[in-house]
């Protein structure tokens, strides 16, 4: 069995978490659907984020751990849009 954690986020901060185990790699998605409450969620296995689920009504955006997101943040810092 593999162990998973589902984090519920608000303003990029963890508000709640659910730990669970599954026999197959398809079962965690079923658990995510059962716990969906409209908030942003991140599914983790150990130290690895498996997937980020946007908040209800929020369009899917780049994953914060993707190369595109990291490069966009580096660009924004370089041109002074963020600190």
SELO-705906 format. One record per atom (N, C-alpha, C, O): residue number from 1; residue in three letters; atom name; x, y, z. Coordinates in nm, 2 decimals. Example, Ala and Ser with C-alpha at 12.3 -4.5 7.8 and 13.67 -1.06 7.14 Angstrom:
// SELO-705906
[senu 1; "ALA"; "N"; [1.32; -0.57; 0.78]],
[senu 1; "ALA"; "CA"; [1.23; -0.45; 0.78]],
[senu 1; "ALA"; "C"; [1.32; -0.33; 0.78]],
[senu 1; "ALA"; "O"; [1.42; -0.33; 0.85]],
[senu 2; "SER"; "N"; [1.28; -0.22; 0.71]],
[senu 2; "SER"; "CA"; [1.37; -0.11; 0.71]],
[senu 2; "SER"; "C"; [1.29; 0.00; 0.79]],
[senu 2; "SER"; "O"; [1.34; 0.11; 0.80]],
// end
This chain:
// SELO-705906
[senu 1; "UNK"; "N"; [0.08; -0.12; 0.00]],
[senu 1; "UNK"; "CA"; [0.00; 0.00; 0.00]],
[senu 1; "UNK"; "C"; [0.09; 0.12; 0.00]],
[senu 1; "UNK"; "O"; [0.19; 0.13; 0.06]],
[senu 2; "UNK"; "N"; [0.04; 0.22; -0.07]],
[senu 2; "UNK"; "CA"; [0.11; 0.35; -0.08]],
[senu 2; "UNK"; "C"; [0.04; 0.45; 0.01]],
[senu 2; "UNK"; "O"; [-0.08; 0.46; 0.01]],
[senu 3; "UNK"; "N"; [0.12; 0.54; 0.07]],
[senu 3; "UNK"; "CA"; [0.07; 0.64; 0.16]],
[senu 3; "UNK"; "C"; [0.06; 0.78; 0.08]],
[senu 3; "UNK"; "O"; [0.15; 0.81; 0.00]],
[senu 4; "UNK"; "N"; [-0.05; 0.85; 0.10]],
[senu 4; "UNK"; "CA"; [-0.07; 0.98; 0.03]],
[senu 4; "UNK"; "C"; [-0.12; 1.08; 0.13]],
[senu 4; "UNK"; "O"; [-0.17; 1.05; 0.24]],
[senu 5; "UNK"; "N"; [-0.10; 1.21; 0.10]],
[senu 5; "UNK"; "CA"; [-0.16; 1.32; 0.18]],
[senu 5; "UNK"; "C"; [-0.23; 1.41; 0.08]],
[senu 5; "UNK"; "O"; [-0.17; 1.44; -0.03]],
[senu 6; "UNK"; "N"; [-0.34; 1.46; 0.12]],
[senu 6; "UNK"; "CA"; [-0.42; 1.56; 0.04]],
[senu 6; "UNK"; "C"; [-0.42; 1.68; 0.12]],
[senu 6; "UNK"; "O"; [-0.48; 1.69; 0.23]],
[senu 7; "UNK"; "N"; [-0.36; 1.79; 0.06]],
[senu 7; "UNK"; "CA"; [-0.36; 1.92; 0.13]],
[senu 7; "UNK"; "C"; [-0.46; 2.01; 0.07]],
[senu 7; "UNK"; "O"; [-0.48; 2.02; -0.05]],
[senu 8; "UNK"; "N"; [-0.53; 2.08; 0.16]],
[senu 8; "UNK"; "CA"; [-0.63; 2.19; 0.12]],
[senu 8; "UNK"; "C"; [-0.57; 2.32; 0.14]],
[senu 8; "UNK"; "O"; [-0.52; 2.35; 0.25]],
[senu 9; "UNK"; "N"; [-0.56; 2.40; 0.04]],
[senu 9; "UNK"; "CA"; [-0.49; 2.53; 0.05]],
[senu 9; "UNK"; "C"; [-0.59; 2.65; 0.04]],
[senu 9; "UNK"; "O"; [-0.69; 2.64; -0.03]],
[senu 10; "UNK"; "N"; [-0.55; 2.76; 0.10]],
[senu 10; "UNK"; "CA"; [-0.62; 2.89; 0.09]],
[senu 10; "UNK"; "C"; [-0.51; 2.99; 0.09]],
[senu 10; "UNK"; "O"; [-0.43; 3.00; 0.19]],
[senu 11; "UNK"; "N"; [-0.51; 3.08; -0.01]],
[senu 11; "UNK"; "CA"; [-0.40; 3.18; -0.02]],
[senu 11; "UNK"; "C"; [-0.26; 3.11; -0.01]],
[senu 11; "UNK"; "O"; [-0.17; 3.17; 0.05]],
[senu 12; "UNK"; "N"; [-0.25; 3.00; -0.07]],
[senu 12; "UNK"; "CA"; [-0.12; 2.92; -0.08]],
[senu 12; "UNK"; "C"; [-0.07; 2.87; 0.05]],
[senu 12; "UNK"; "O"; [0.05; 2.84; 0.07]],
[senu 13; "UNK"; "N"; [-0.16; 2.87; 0.15]],
[senu 13; "UNK"; "CA"; [-0.12; 2.81; 0.29]],
[senu 13; "UNK"; "C"; [-0.21; 2.69; 0.31]],
[senu 13; "UNK"; "O"; [-0.33; 2.69; 0.27]],
[senu 14; "UNK"; "N"; [-0.15; 2.59; 0.38]],
[senu 14; "UNK"; "CA"; [-0.23; 2.47; 0.41]],
[senu 14; "UNK"; "C"; [-0.33; 2.50; 0.52]],
[senu 14; "UNK"; "O"; [-0.30; 2.55; 0.62]],
[senu 15; "UNK"; "N"; [-0.45; 2.47; 0.49]],
[senu 15; "UNK"; "CA"; [-0.56; 2.49; 0.58]],
[senu 15; "UNK"; "C"; [-0.61; 2.36; 0.65]],
[senu 15; "UNK"; "O"; [-0.66; 2.36; 0.76]],
[senu 16; "UNK"; "N"; [-0.59; 2.25; 0.58]],
[senu 16; "UNK"; "CA"; [-0.63; 2.12; 0.63]],
[senu 16; "UNK"; "C"; [-0.56; 2.01; 0.55]],
[senu 16; "UNK"; "O"; [-0.50; 2.04; 0.44]],
[senu 17; "UNK"; "N"; [-0.56; 1.89; 0.60]],
[senu 17; "UNK"; "CA"; [-0.49; 1.78; 0.53]],
[senu 17; "UNK"; "C"; [-0.56; 1.65; 0.57]],
[senu 17; "UNK"; "O"; [-0.62; 1.63; 0.68]],
[senu 18; "UNK"; "N"; [-0.55; 1.56; 0.48]],
[senu 18; "UNK"; "CA"; [-0.61; 1.42; 0.50]],
[senu 18; "UNK"; "C"; [-0.50; 1.32; 0.45]],
[senu 18; "UNK"; "O"; [-0.45; 1.33; 0.34]],
[senu 19; "UNK"; "N"; [-0.46; 1.23; 0.54]],
[senu 19; "UNK"; "CA"; [-0.37; 1.12; 0.51]],
[senu 19; "UNK"; "C"; [-0.44; 1.00; 0.49]],
[senu 19; "UNK"; "O"; [-0.54; 0.96; 0.56]],
[senu 20; "UNK"; "N"; [-0.40; 0.92; 0.38]],
[senu 20; "UNK"; "CA"; [-0.47; 0.80; 0.35]],
[senu 20; "UNK"; "C"; [-0.38; 0.70; 0.27]],
[senu 20; "UNK"; "O"; [-0.27; 0.75; 0.23]],
[senu 21; "UNK"; "N"; [-0.42; 0.58; 0.26]],
[senu 21; "UNK"; "CA"; [-0.34; 0.48; 0.19]],
[senu 21; "UNK"; "C"; [-0.43; 0.42; 0.08]],
[senu 21; "UNK"; "O"; [-0.55; 0.41; 0.10]],
[senu 22; "UNK"; "N"; [-0.36; 0.37; -0.03]],
[senu 22; "UNK"; "CA"; [-0.44; 0.31; -0.14]],
[senu 22; "UNK"; "C"; [-0.36; 0.19; -0.19]],
[senu 22; "UNK"; "O"; [-0.24; 0.19; -0.18]],
[senu 23; "UNK"; "N"; [-0.43; 0.10; -0.25]],
[senu 23; "UNK"; "CA"; [-0.37; -0.02; -0.31]],
[senu 23; "UNK"; "C"; [-0.32; 0.00; -0.45]],
[senu 23; "UNK"; "O"; [-0.22; -0.05; -0.48]],
[senu 24; "UNK"; "N"; [-0.39; 0.09; -0.52]],
[senu 24; "UNK"; "CA"; [-0.35; 0.11; -0.66]],
[senu 24; "UNK"; "C"; [-0.32; 0.26; -0.68]],
[senu 24; "UNK"; "O"; [-0.36; 0.34; -0.60]],
[senu 25; "UNK"; "N"; [-0.26; 0.30; -0.79]],
[senu 25; "UNK"; "CA"; [-0.23; 0.44; -0.82]],
[senu 25; "UNK"; "C"; [-0.36; 0.51; -0.87]],
[senu 25; "UNK"; "O"; [-0.36; 0.63; -0.88]],
[senu 26; "UNK"; "N"; [-0.47; 0.44; -0.90]],
[senu 26; "UNK"; "CA"; [-0.59; 0.50; -0.95]],
[senu 26; "UNK"; "C"; [-0.68; 0.54; -0.83]],
[senu 26; "UNK"; "O"; [-0.76; 0.64; -0.84]],
[senu 27; "UNK"; "N"; [-0.67; 0.48; -0.72]],
[senu 27; "UNK"; "CA"; [-0.75; 0.50; -0.60]],
[senu 27; "UNK"; "C"; [-0.73; 0.64; -0.54]],
[senu 27; "UNK"; "O"; [-0.83; 0.70; -0.50]],
[senu 28; "UNK"; "N"; [-0.61; 0.70; -0.54]],
[senu 28; "UNK"; "CA"; [-0.60; 0.84; -0.48]],
[senu 28; "UNK"; "C"; [-0.69; 0.94; -0.55]],
[senu 28; "UNK"; "O"; [-0.74; 1.03; -0.48]],
[senu 29; "UNK"; "N"; [-0.71; 0.93; -0.68]],
[senu 29; "UNK"; "CA"; [-0.79; 1.03; -0.75]],
[senu 29; "UNK"; "C"; [-0.93; 1.01; -0.70]],
[senu 29; "UNK"; "O"; [-1.01; 1.11; -0.69]],
[senu 30; "UNK"; "N"; [-0.98; 0.89; -0.68]],
[senu 30; "UNK"; "CA"; [-1.11; 0.87; -0.63]],
[senu 30; "UNK"; "C"; [-1.13; 0.94; -0.49]],
[senu 30; "UNK"; "O"; [-1.23; 1.00; -0.46]],
[senu 31; "UNK"; "N"; [-1.03; 0.92; -0.41]],
[senu 31; "UNK"; "CA"; [-1.03; 0.99; -0.27]],
[senu 31; "UNK"; "C"; [-1.03; 1.14; -0.29]],
[senu 31; "UNK"; "O"; [-1.10; 1.21; -0.21]],
[senu 32; "UNK"; "N"; [-0.95; 1.19; -0.38]],
[senu 32; "UNK"; "CA"; [-0.95; 1.34; -0.40]],
[senu 32; "UNK"; "C"; [-1.09; 1.38; -0.44]],
[senu 32; "UNK"; "O"; [-1.14; 1.48; -0.39]],
[senu 33; "UNK"; "N"; [-1.16; 1.31; -0.53]],
[senu 33; "UNK"; "CA"; [-1.30; 1.35; -0.57]],
[senu 33; "UNK"; "C"; [-1.39; 1.35; -0.45]],
[senu 33; "UNK"; "O"; [-1.48; 1.43; -0.44]],
[senu 34; "UNK"; "N"; [-1.38; 1.25; -0.37]],
[senu 34; "UNK"; "CA"; [-1.47; 1.24; -0.25]],
[senu 34; "UNK"; "C"; [-1.45; 1.36; -0.15]],
[senu 34; "UNK"; "O"; [-1.54; 1.40; -0.08]],
[senu 35; "UNK"; "N"; [-1.33; 1.41; -0.14]],
[senu 35; "UNK"; "CA"; [-1.30; 1.52; -0.05]],
[senu 35; "UNK"; "C"; [-1.30; 1.66; -0.11]],
[senu 35; "UNK"; "O"; [-1.29; 1.76; -0.04]],
[senu 36; "UNK"; "N"; [-1.32; 1.67; -0.24]],
[senu 36; "UNK"; "CA"; [-1.33; 1.80; -0.30]],
[senu 36; "UNK"; "C"; [-1.43; 1.89; -0.24]],
[senu 36; "UNK"; "O"; [-1.55; 1.85; -0.23]],
[senu 37; "UNK"; "N"; [-1.39; 2.01; -0.20]],
[senu 37; "UNK"; "CA"; [-1.49; 2.10; -0.14]],
[senu 37; "UNK"; "C"; [-1.48; 2.24; -0.20]],
[senu 37; "UNK"; "O"; [-1.53; 2.34; -0.14]],
[senu 38; "UNK"; "N"; [-1.41; 2.25; -0.31]],
[senu 38; "UNK"; "CA"; [-1.40; 2.38; -0.38]],
[senu 38; "UNK"; "C"; [-1.27; 2.45; -0.36]],
[senu 38; "UNK"; "O"; [-1.24; 2.55; -0.43]],
[senu 39; "UNK"; "N"; [-1.19; 2.41; -0.26]],
[senu 39; "UNK"; "CA"; [-1.06; 2.47; -0.24]],
[senu 39; "UNK"; "C"; [-0.95; 2.41; -0.33]],
[senu 39; "UNK"; "O"; [-0.97; 2.30; -0.39]],
[senu 40; "UNK"; "N"; [-0.84; 2.48; -0.34]],
[senu 40; "UNK"; "CA"; [-0.72; 2.43; -0.41]],
[senu 40; "UNK"; "C"; [-0.68; 2.31; -0.33]],
[senu 40; "UNK"; "O"; [-0.67; 2.31; -0.20]],
[senu 41; "UNK"; "N"; [-0.64; 2.20; -0.40]],
[senu 41; "UNK"; "CA"; [-0.59; 2.08; -0.33]],
[senu 41; "UNK"; "C"; [-0.46; 2.04; -0.40]],
[senu 41; "UNK"; "O"; [-0.44; 2.05; -0.52]],
[senu 42; "UNK"; "N"; [-0.37; 1.98; -0.32]],
[senu 42; "UNK"; "CA"; [-0.25; 1.92; -0.37]],
[senu 42; "UNK"; "C"; [-0.24; 1.78; -0.31]],
[senu 42; "UNK"; "O"; [-0.26; 1.75; -0.20]],
[senu 43; "UNK"; "N"; [-0.21; 1.68; -0.40]],
[senu 43; "UNK"; "CA"; [-0.20; 1.54; -0.37]],
[senu 43; "UNK"; "C"; [-0.05; 1.51; -0.37]],
[senu 43; "UNK"; "O"; [0.02; 1.53; -0.46]],
[senu 44; "UNK"; "N"; [0.00; 1.46; -0.25]],
[senu 44; "UNK"; "CA"; [0.14; 1.42; -0.23]],
[senu 44; "UNK"; "C"; [0.16; 1.28; -0.19]],
[senu 44; "UNK"; "O"; [0.07; 1.22; -0.13]],
[senu 45; "UNK"; "N"; [0.27; 1.22; -0.23]],
[senu 45; "UNK"; "CA"; [0.31; 1.09; -0.19]],
[senu 45; "UNK"; "C"; [0.46; 1.11; -0.14]],
[senu 45; "UNK"; "O"; [0.55; 1.13; -0.22]],
[senu 46; "UNK"; "N"; [0.48; 1.10; -0.02]],
[senu 46; "UNK"; "CA"; [0.61; 1.12; 0.04]],
[senu 46; "UNK"; "C"; [0.64; 1.27; 0.02]],
[senu 46; "UNK"; "O"; [0.57; 1.36; 0.05]],
[senu 47; "UNK"; "N"; [0.76; 1.29; -0.03]],
[senu 47; "UNK"; "CA"; [0.81; 1.43; -0.06]],
[senu 47; "UNK"; "C"; [0.78; 1.48; -0.20]],
[senu 47; "UNK"; "O"; [0.83; 1.58; -0.24]],
[senu 48; "UNK"; "N"; [0.70; 1.40; -0.27]],
[senu 48; "UNK"; "CA"; [0.67; 1.43; -0.41]],
[senu 48; "UNK"; "C"; [0.53; 1.47; -0.43]],
[senu 48; "UNK"; "O"; [0.43; 1.40; -0.40]],
[senu 49; "UNK"; "N"; [0.51; 1.60; -0.49]],
[senu 49; "UNK"; "CA"; [0.37; 1.64; -0.52]],
[senu 49; "UNK"; "C"; [0.33; 1.57; -0.65]],
[senu 49; "UNK"; "O"; [0.40; 1.58; -0.75]],
[senu 50; "UNK"; "N"; [0.22; 1.50; -0.65]],
[senu 50; "UNK"; "CA"; [0.17; 1.43; -0.77]],
[senu 50; "UNK"; "C"; [0.09; 1.51; -0.86]],
[senu 50; "UNK"; "O"; [0.09; 1.50; -0.98]],
[senu 51; "UNK"; "N"; [0.00; 1.60; -0.80]],
[senu 51; "UNK"; "CA"; [-0.09; 1.68; -0.88]],
[senu 51; "UNK"; "C"; [-0.15; 1.79; -0.79]],
[senu 51; "UNK"; "O"; [-0.18; 1.77; -0.67]],
[senu 52; "UNK"; "N"; [-0.17; 1.90; -0.86]],
[senu 52; "UNK"; "CA"; [-0.24; 2.01; -0.80]],
[senu 52; "UNK"; "C"; [-0.38; 2.03; -0.86]],
[senu 52; "UNK"; "O"; [-0.39; 2.02; -0.99]],
[senu 53; "UNK"; "N"; [-0.48; 2.04; -0.78]],
[senu 53; "UNK"; "CA"; [-0.62; 2.06; -0.83]],
[senu 53; "UNK"; "C"; [-0.66; 2.20; -0.80]],
[senu 53; "UNK"; "O"; [-0.66; 2.24; -0.69]],
[senu 54; "UNK"; "N"; [-0.70; 2.28; -0.91]],
[senu 54; "UNK"; "CA"; [-0.74; 2.41; -0.89]],
[senu 54; "UNK"; "C"; [-0.87; 2.42; -0.81]],
[senu 54; "UNK"; "O"; [-0.95; 2.33; -0.80]],
[senu 55; "UNK"; "N"; [-0.90; 2.54; -0.75]],
[senu 55; "UNK"; "CA"; [-1.02; 2.57; -0.68]],
[senu 55; "UNK"; "C"; [-1.14; 2.56; -0.78]],
[senu 55; "UNK"; "O"; [-1.12; 2.58; -0.90]],
[senu 56; "UNK"; "N"; [-1.25; 2.54; -0.72]],
[senu 56; "UNK"; "CA"; [-1.37; 2.53; -0.81]],
[senu 56; "UNK"; "C"; [-1.39; 2.67; -0.88]],
[senu 56; "UNK"; "O"; [-1.38; 2.77; -0.82]],
[senu 57; "UNK"; "N"; [-1.41; 2.66; -1.01]],
[senu 57; "UNK"; "CA"; [-1.43; 2.78; -1.09]],
[senu 57; "UNK"; "C"; [-1.30; 2.84; -1.14]],
[senu 57; "UNK"; "O"; [-1.30; 2.94; -1.21]],
[senu 58; "UNK"; "N"; [-1.19; 2.79; -1.09]],
[senu 58; "UNK"; "CA"; [-1.06; 2.85; -1.12]],
[senu 58; "UNK"; "C"; [-1.00; 2.77; -1.24]],
[senu 58; "UNK"; "O"; [-1.00; 2.65; -1.24]],
[senu 59; "UNK"; "N"; [-0.96; 2.84; -1.35]],
[senu 59; "UNK"; "CA"; [-0.90; 2.77; -1.46]],
[senu 59; "UNK"; "C"; [-0.77; 2.71; -1.42]],
[senu 59; "UNK"; "O"; [-0.70; 2.76; -1.34]],
[senu 60; "UNK"; "N"; [-0.74; 2.59; -1.48]],
[senu 60; "UNK"; "CA"; [-0.61; 2.53; -1.45]],
[senu 60; "UNK"; "C"; [-0.50; 2.62; -1.49]],
[senu 60; "UNK"; "O"; [-0.50; 2.67; -1.60]],
[senu 61; "UNK"; "N"; [-0.40; 2.63; -1.41]],
[senu 61; "UNK"; "CA"; [-0.29; 2.71; -1.44]],
[senu 61; "UNK"; "C"; [-0.16; 2.63; -1.44]],
[senu 61; "UNK"; "O"; [-0.17; 2.51; -1.41]],
[senu 62; "UNK"; "N"; [-0.05; 2.69; -1.45]],
[senu 62; "UNK"; "CA"; [0.08; 2.61; -1.45]],
[senu 62; "UNK"; "C"; [0.10; 2.56; -1.31]],
[senu 62; "UNK"; "O"; [0.07; 2.63; -1.21]],
[senu 63; "UNK"; "N"; [0.15; 2.44; -1.30]],
[senu 63; "UNK"; "CA"; [0.18; 2.38; -1.17]],
[senu 63; "UNK"; "C"; [0.30; 2.46; -1.11]],
[senu 63; "UNK"; "O"; [0.39; 2.49; -1.18]],
[senu 64; "UNK"; "N"; [0.30; 2.49; -0.98]],
[senu 64; "UNK"; "CA"; [0.40; 2.56; -0.92]],
[senu 64; "UNK"; "C"; [0.54; 2.49; -0.92]],
[senu 64; "UNK"; "O"; [0.64; 2.55; -0.90]],
[senu 65; "UNK"; "N"; [0.53; 2.36; -0.95]],
[senu 65; "UNK"; "CA"; [0.66; 2.29; -0.96]],
[senu 65; "UNK"; "C"; [0.70; 2.26; -1.10]],
[senu 65; "UNK"; "O"; [0.80; 2.19; -1.12]],
[senu 66; "UNK"; "N"; [0.63; 2.31; -1.20]],
[senu 66; "UNK"; "CA"; [0.66; 2.29; -1.34]],
[senu 66; "UNK"; "C"; [0.77; 2.39; -1.38]],
[senu 66; "UNK"; "O"; [0.79; 2.49; -1.32]],
[senu 67; "UNK"; "N"; [0.84; 2.35; -1.48]],
[senu 67; "UNK"; "CA"; [0.95; 2.44; -1.54]],
[senu 67; "UNK"; "C"; [0.89; 2.57; -1.58]],
[senu 67; "UNK"; "O"; [0.95; 2.67; -1.56]],
[senu 68; "UNK"; "N"; [0.77; 2.57; -1.64]],
[senu 68; "UNK"; "CA"; [0.71; 2.69; -1.69]],
[senu 68; "UNK"; "C"; [0.68; 2.79; -1.58]],
[senu 68; "UNK"; "O"; [0.71; 2.91; -1.59]],
[senu 69; "UNK"; "N"; [0.63; 2.74; -1.47]],
[senu 69; "UNK"; "CA"; [0.60; 2.82; -1.35]],
[senu 69; "UNK"; "C"; [0.73; 2.88; -1.29]],
[senu 69; "UNK"; "O"; [0.74; 3.00; -1.26]],
[senu 70; "UNK"; "N"; [0.83; 2.80; -1.28]],
[senu 70; "UNK"; "CA"; [0.96; 2.84; -1.22]],
[senu 70; "UNK"; "C"; [1.02; 2.95; -1.31]],
[senu 70; "UNK"; "O"; [1.07; 3.05; -1.26]],
[senu 71; "UNK"; "N"; [1.02; 2.93; -1.44]],
[senu 71; "UNK"; "CA"; [1.08; 3.03; -1.53]],
[senu 71; "UNK"; "C"; [1.00; 3.16; -1.53]],
[senu 71; "UNK"; "O"; [1.06; 3.26; -1.53]],
[senu 72; "UNK"; "N"; [0.87; 3.15; -1.52]],
[senu 72; "UNK"; "CA"; [0.79; 3.27; -1.52]],
[senu 72; "UNK"; "C"; [0.81; 3.35; -1.39]],
[senu 72; "UNK"; "O"; [0.82; 3.47; -1.39]],
[senu 73; "UNK"; "N"; [0.83; 3.28; -1.28]],
[senu 73; "UNK"; "CA"; [0.87; 3.35; -1.15]],
[senu 73; "UNK"; "C"; [1.00; 3.41; -1.16]],
[senu 73; "UNK"; "O"; [1.02; 3.53; -1.11]],
[senu 74; "UNK"; "N"; [1.10; 3.34; -1.22]],
[senu 74; "UNK"; "CA"; [1.23; 3.40; -1.24]],
[senu 74; "UNK"; "C"; [1.23; 3.52; -1.32]],
[senu 74; "UNK"; "O"; [1.30; 3.62; -1.30]],
[senu 75; "UNK"; "N"; [1.15; 3.52; -1.43]],
[senu 75; "UNK"; "CA"; [1.14; 3.63; -1.52]],
[senu 75; "UNK"; "C"; [1.08; 3.75; -1.45]],
[senu 75; "UNK"; "O"; [1.12; 3.86; -1.46]],
[senu 76; "UNK"; "N"; [0.97; 3.73; -1.37]],
[senu 76; "UNK"; "CA"; [0.90; 3.83; -1.30]],
[senu 76; "UNK"; "C"; [0.99; 3.90; -1.20]],
[senu 76; "UNK"; "O"; [0.99; 4.02; -1.18]],
[senu 77; "UNK"; "N"; [1.08; 3.82; -1.13]],
[senu 77; "UNK"; "CA"; [1.18; 3.88; -1.04]],
[senu 77; "UNK"; "C"; [1.28; 3.96; -1.11]],
[senu 77; "UNK"; "O"; [1.32; 4.07; -1.07]],
[senu 78; "UNK"; "N"; [1.32; 3.91; -1.23]],
[senu 78; "UNK"; "CA"; [1.43; 3.97; -1.31]],
[senu 78; "UNK"; "C"; [1.38; 4.11; -1.36]],
[senu 78; "UNK"; "O"; [1.46; 4.21; -1.36]],
[senu 79; "UNK"; "N"; [1.25; 4.12; -1.39]],
[senu 79; "UNK"; "CA"; [1.20; 4.25; -1.44]],
[senu 79; "UNK"; "C"; [1.14; 4.34; -1.33]],
[senu 79; "UNK"; "O"; [1.09; 4.44; -1.36]],
[senu 80; "UNK"; "N"; [1.15; 4.29; -1.21]],
[senu 80; "UNK"; "CA"; [1.10; 4.37; -1.09]],
[senu 80; "UNK"; "C"; [0.96; 4.36; -1.07]],
[senu 80; "UNK"; "O"; [0.90; 4.45; -1.00]],
[senu 81; "UNK"; "N"; [0.88; 4.26; -1.12]],
[senu 81; "UNK"; "CA"; [0.74; 4.25; -1.09]],
[senu 81; "UNK"; "C"; [0.71; 4.19; -0.96]],
[senu 81; "UNK"; "O"; [0.61; 4.22; -0.90]],
[senu 82; "UNK"; "N"; [0.80; 4.11; -0.90]],
[senu 82; "UNK"; "CA"; [0.79; 4.05; -0.77]],
[senu 82; "UNK"; "C"; [0.92; 4.07; -0.69]],
[senu 82; "UNK"; "O"; [1.02; 4.10; -0.75]],
[senu 83; "UNK"; "N"; [0.91; 4.05; -0.56]],
[senu 83; "UNK"; "CA"; [1.03; 4.07; -0.48]],
[senu 83; "UNK"; "C"; [1.08; 3.94; -0.43]],
[senu 83; "UNK"; "O"; [1.18; 3.93; -0.35]],
// end
